[in-house]
Amino acid sequence: MSGDQADNSRDQKVRVAIIGSTGYGGVELIRLLQGHPQIEITSVISSSSAGVPISDGFPHLTDIIVQNLDGVDAQEIAGKADVVFAATPSGVSSTLVPQLLDAGLKVIDLSGDFRLKDAASYEHWYKHAAPEASYLEQAVYGLSEVYGEAVAGVDFISNPGCYSTASLLGLIPAISAGWIDPKSIIIDAKSGVSGSGRGVNLGVHYAEVNENLKVYKVNKHQHIPEIEQVLTQITGEPVTVTFTTHLVPMTRGIMTTIYASMNNTYSDEDLVQLYREYYRGSPFIRVRDKGIWPATKEVTGSNYCDIGFATDARTGRVTIISVIDNVVKGAAGQAIQNMNLMMGWEEHLGLRYVPMYP
């Protein structure tokens, strides 16, 4: 290849389509991708709003991107894009994504339809018919910091769930090192209301959420089998967790407070060293010093996951605190991180956003 050809190759941007552009995840993809130097958004797609300018529903996007929303047609999308982000509800992607893959597109799916490898488990937890087994097998689970090598160069990535991301990133180094008992894990997770999506329902009505804290989906949350699936793969033995979710009166953010029994005596400094070594080279993991624990506002608007620890010699347990922005690291930001790995780009490309504070 000549020098001129190489320069033209670098200058040619990858065309991106976003399906589900009128949800919070889709709109966040638009915001983040506007700053990505290697891509061009060529199509924003909504099954319910085709032909309508996206700025009608999101005035903050006026004059920023291609305006008219397209309908969902795999062949038409393939004519405009190279990579597709599917930010659709669970139960939709299971039929849509195979069409996109068969049309020759690279796909990053933000729904939960392809995260669980066992079809029966998916149907139990998600209450939808499972995708075809061949597509479940093809999907690579995109927890970037753990499975980055598997993500590189593939055509189909299943983006992890928001709670699963925060929980797994907080647990995996200690689990991998054998420092905690997998049978003892309790995860207390709290999320802002944007995690429930943009749909209107009583549960996220202002008067119901404001000045209130409530638990939901007790022992029934669909991220439970996802967390257990990954931990089982890592340990080589079945792992079950107690996982409880709470809705808190804020827009963005997830905090997981994780409790586990230690298999030996470890100090806070030991945990800090272990995690920093495990995540060496991971640009979006920030491990706090001893006695400093992260807060959700410290990652808002960014792709960071911040982690802190407190060991307790009296009980023999460790408390692990992991925080993310559920719309960024828990959805759109991690999806872009996965795209970077998929395309062979630097992992942090287009994602070096400083958290918004205050």
Buried (B, 14 or more C-beta within 10 A) or exposed (E): EEEEEEEEEEEEBBBBBBBBBBBBBBBBBBBBBEEBEBBBBBBBBBBEBEEBBBBEBBEEBEEBBBBEBBEBEBEBBBEBBBBBBBBBBBBBBBEBBBBBBEBEBBBBBBBBBBBBBBBEBBEEBBEBEBBEEEBBEBBBBBBBBBBBEBBBEBBBBBBBBBBBBBBBBBBBBBBBBEBBBBEBBBBBBBBBBBBBBEEEEEEBEEEBBEEEEEEEEEEEBBBBBBBBBBBBEBEEEEBBBEBBBBBBBBEBBBBBBBBBBBBEEBEBEBBBEBBBEBBEEBBBBBBBEBEEBBEBBBBBBBBBBBBBBBBEEEEBBBBBBBBBBBBBBBBBBBBBBBBBBBBEBEBBBBBEBEBEEE
